[in-house]
Amino acid sequence: MTEPRSSYTIAQFSDIHCGDSRFDDDLMEATIHEINDLKPDLVIVAGDLTADGYREQFDEAHSWIRQVECEQKLVIAGNHDCRNVGYLHFEQIFGSRHYRSEELDFRICCVPDDAGVQERVKILALDSNKPDLNDGEIGRDKYDWIDLEFPNPDDFKIFLLHHHLVSIPGTGRERNIVLDAGDVLDKLREVDVDLVLCGHRHVPYTWPLADMLVISSGTASTWRTRGFIQPSYNIINIEPATITVTNKTPGGTVWKKQSFPRKPRRLRRLHGSLSGDS
């Protein structure tokens, strides 16, 4: 049985763009070093590993990502990775890009001095890319997978895609929200998803939306940034009552730190199970 604990931690980075002229080895090294020091429970790499989808760029990305010392890593493809039929290289190195799922078990202490209850973390990653296009779409044929992977109302649910489902401030003219964003958001709300993790626009931002947190990561290792935004990665700390999202500049300081309450109905269920309420 998993030992009781008070929190668990996710490190999220994306858009490392190996092969790009603005890639910075020092930024990538600092990102990996800091994540390894953090010792997170899960590492999410939310796409755009390469600049153009070429094999040597994937090999470089793989050489960096394998240095991340975390037993649980989930890597997805981005639109740049699907250029030049690069998705074939992605699948050969990292596995299927269409559908990935993971489960993690934790015993979370919901009240002080309590032994805690088991809370399963369920993660579903779906491919939102369209080869050689910047636009993305989940597609109606994949909606059944969301129902299939998220049946339990007591699970902590994480949905992962590369593109964003809502607008990101500070990115100029809005582009590349997935074409079926409204239907996808409705489906995620229906199955009670907690976190939506994405990348793509190189600007970190967190939207609280319909009891979900939609968390976008910036570029961790390039200077393909906008305005005064710095390269960054996210640290997501999940506790019984709160979720804290920290945007960290590799080798630098914390850029932003925000805390949000956990879903009230899940918190009530967890407290109810601890007290013996039905």
N, C-alpha and C positions, 0 to 999 in steps of 0.2 A: 504494500500500500504506500502511496506517495506521502511523504512527510508533510505535516501541516505547515503552511507558510502564509505570510501576510500579503504577498504581492507576486506578480510575475512581469517580466520585462521583454519588450519587443524592440529590436533595432531595425529601422526601415531606411533603406537608401535606394537610389535609382539614378538613371540617366548618367551613367559613368562614361559612356561614349568613348570607349577605347578606339584608337585610330584617328580621333579628332585632333586638329592642330591646337586646340585649346585645352586638351587633356593635361593634367598636372600630376606627375608622379607623387609629389610631396603631399598633395591633398588626399590621394588614394591611400598612401601609406599611413597618413594620420587617421583616416577614417577606420581602416582595419585595426590599427593599434588601439585606438580608443574603444572600439566595439569589443575587441578581445579583452581589454581591461575591465569593461563593464560586465562581461560574462552574461549576456542576455539568454533568456530561455528560447528565443526564436529570432531568426534573422530573415527579414523579407527583402528581396531585391526586386523592385517593381518595374523592371524592363528598361529598354534602351541601353543594353550592355555595350553596343557598338555604334560606330558612326554610320556605317554603310552596309552592314551585314556580311562582310567578307570573312573568310575562314581565319585569316591571321588575326583579325580583330576579336573574333570569338575565342581564339586560343589565348590571347592576351587577357581578355576578361576572365576566362576560366582560371588563369594563373593567379589573378588577384583574388577572386572569390574563394578559391580553395584555401587561401590563407586565413579566412575568417574561422575562428575556432569555436564553432557552435554546432552541437549535434543536430539541431533542427534548423535547416535552411530551406527556404522556398524561393526559387528563382523563376521569373516569368519573362517572356519576350515582349519587346516594345516595337513600335512601328519602324524604327530604324533597323532593328534586327531582322525585319521581314523584307527589307530591300534586297534586290538582287538574289532573290530566292534564298536569302540567308536563314529563313526558318528551318531549312533542312540541316544546316550546321548547328543551329540551336538545339534541335531535337536530338541530334547525334551526341552532343556534349552534355546537355542538361535534361533531356527527356521530353516527354510529350508537352506540347504547348497549349493544347486545346482545353485540357481539363486536369487539374491537379487538386488533390485534397489531402489534408493532414489532420491529425487529432493529437491533442496534448491534454494530459490530466494533471490537475492541481487540487490540493486541499487548501481552500481559502478560509482564513479565520475571519468570520463576519462580525463578531462582537469580541470585545476584549476578554482574554483568558478562556476563550472557547476553543474546543478542539478542531473546529472547522468542518466544512462539508465539501464533498467532492464536486468540483465544477469542471466539466469538460470544455476545452477550447476546440472548436471546430473551424477549420479554415478551408475555404473553397476559392480556387483561382481559375478564372475563365479567360480565354484569349479574346481580346477586343480588337485585334489587328486585322487590317485588310492589306494584303501584299502590295508594296510599292505605292501605298497611299498613306497620308498622314491621318486621315479620318478613321474612326473606329466604330465598332458596333458589336454588341454581344450577340444579338440574333434570337429570334423567337424559338428556334430549334434547341437553344440551350437553357431556356427557362425551366424546363422540367428537371434539369440537373440541380437547380437551386432548391426546388422542392425536395428532391431526393437527398441532398446533403444536409439540409437544415430541418429535420423533422421534429427535433426535441426542443420544447420551449425553454428548458432549463440550461441548454448549452450557451456558452459565450461564443458568438458567431462572428467570424471575420470573412469578409468578401474582398478578394484581391483582383485587380485588373490594372492595365497600364494607363489607359486613357482616363480622363476625369468625367464625372457624372454631373458636376455643377461647376459654375464659373469660378475661376481663380482670380482674385483681385491682383492688379499690378502686372497683368500679362498682355495689356494692350487690347486690340480688337479680338473678340471672342472667336476661337476656332477650335475644332476638333473635340468638342463634347461628343460622346458616343451618340450615334444617330437615333438610338432607341432609349435615350437616357430616362425619359419619363416612365416608360414601361418597366425598365430595370429597377428604378427607385421604388416604384409601386410594389414590385415583386419582393424586393429586399425588405421593405416595410412589412409586407404581409407575413414573411417568415421570421420577423423580429431580429434582423441582423443588428449587431452592436457596432462594428467598425467596418468601414470601407476604406481600403488602402490603395493608393494609386500614385502615379508619377507624372511624367510627360511634359509638364509646362515649366519645369525648372524653378518653380516658386513654391516654397512650403506654405501650406495653409490648412486650417482646420475649420470645417463647417459643422456645427451642431444642427442636425436636420432630422425631424420626425423620430426622436429618440435614438438616432444613429450619429456617430461621428464620422465624417468624411475627411480623411487625412491624406493630404498630398505631400510628397517629399520633393525637395529640390534636387539639383544636380550635386552629387557628392564630390566629384573629382575633376570638374572642368570649370572654365571661366565663361561658359555659355550662359551667362546670367543676365538679368534684366535690371536696369537702373542701379540702385544701391544694394540690391539683394546679393548676399554672399553665398558661396557654395555651402551646402549643409546636408545633414542627415537628421532623421528623427529618432528619438527615444520615447517609447510609449510604455508607461508604467501603469499597470492595472491592479487596483486595490479593491477591497470589498465594496467601498462606497464611492470611489472616485477613479477617474482615468486622467493621468497627467501626460501631456504631449510637450516634449522639449525639442526645439530646433537647435542643433549644435553645429557651429562652424568647425570643420576639421582642423585640429591644431590651434583653435582659437577659443572663443567664449560662447556661452549660451546666447543665442540670438533672441529667442522667445520661449516662454514657458507658460502653459495654460493648463488649468485643471477643470474638469467637467464631472458632474455627478453621474454615477451609474444609473442604468434604467431603473426607475422606481418599482416597476412590477417585478423585475427579477430580484431586486433587493428584498422586496416583501416576501417572495417565495423562499429565498434563502433563509431569511430570518424565521419564517414560518416552519421550515423543516428543522431548524435548530431547536425551536421551542416546542416542537411536537404538534403544531397546528396543522390542520388539514387544509 
